Amino acid sequence: MINAVLVDLPEHNARVRRIKRVFNDACWALDVEPEFVDVTSYDSRAGQAETVPTLYVFDDADPYGAPLAEHRGAFNAEDVTGLIERGLALV
């Protein structure tokens, strides 16, 4: 299985809530649990992000290793679905 991670800014405005909802819905549609990481956190996956939002897919066996797939910048549900499907194909 995989880990799908959204790295973004602290939740303080409507834009962040909207993209989290899109990410959340797309993940659950493919039976993948979504994870959210704040760029201000001490989570090492947040340190990899150079652009926000950034989406990562990690192998469950190595959730803090190199990402299987990533998407930087704005996204829609189709982008998330494509990213998750690429990650699932690689595990």
C-alpha positions in Angstrom: 0.0 0.0 0.0 1.0 3.7 -0.2 0.9 6.9 1.9 -0.5 9.9 0.2 0.7 13.2 1.8 -0.3 16.8 1.2 2.3 19.3 2.3 0.8 22.8 2.6 0.6 26.0 4.7 -1.1 26.1 8.1 -4.9 25.9 7.8 -5.9 29.6 8.1 -7.9 30.4 5.0 -10.6 29.0 2.7 -8.1 28.0 -0.1 -6.3 25.6 2.2 -9.5 24.0 3.4 -10.7 23.6 -0.2 -7.6 21.9 -1.5 -7.5 19.6 1.6 -11.1 18.6 0.8 -10.2 17.8 -2.9 -7.2 15.8 -1.8 -9.2 14.0 0.9 -12.0 13.0 -1.4 -9.7 11.8 -4.2 -7.7 9.7 -1.7 -10.7 8.0 -0.1 -12.2 7.3 -3.6 -9.1 5.1 -4.2 -9.1 3.6 -0.7 -6.0 5.4 0.4 -5.8 7.2 3.7 -4.8 10.9 3.2 -2.1 12.5 5.4 -1.6 16.2 5.9 1.7 17.8 6.8 2.2 21.5 7.6 5.3 23.1 6.2 6.0 24.6 9.6 6.0 21.2 11.3 9.1 19.1 12.2 8.0 16.3 9.9 10.9 15.5 7.6 8.5 15.2 4.6 7.7 18.9 4.9 11.3 19.8 4.4 11.4 18.2 1.0 8.7 20.5 -0.3 10.0 23.5 -2.3 6.5 24.6 -3.5 3.2 24.5 -1.7 1.0 22.7 -2.1 3.0 19.6 -2.8 1.6 16.1 -3.0 3.8 13.0 -2.3 3.1 9.3 -2.5 5.4 7.1 -0.4 5.6 3.4 -0.1 4.1 2.2 3.2 7.3 0.2 3.8 9.4 3.4 3.7 7.0 6.4 4.6 9.9 8.8 5.1 12.1 7.7 2.3 12.2 8.9 -1.3 8.7 9.6 -2.7 7.4 7.2 -5.4 5.6 10.2 -7.1 5.1 13.9 -6.5 3.1 16.8 -7.8 4.0 20.4 -7.0 1.7 23.4 -7.2 -2.0 23.7 -7.8 -4.0 20.5 -8.4 -7.4 19.2 -9.0 -9.1 15.8 -8.2 -7.8 14.3 -11.5 -4.2 15.3 -10.6 -4.5 13.6 -7.2 -6.1 10.5 -8.7 -3.3 10.2 -11.3 -0.6 10.7 -8.7 -2.1 8.0 -6.4 -2.6 5.6 -9.3 1.1 6.1 -10.3 2.2 5.4 -6.8 0.0 2.2 -6.6 1.5 0.9 -9.8 5.0 1.3 -8.4 4.5 -0.7 -5.2 
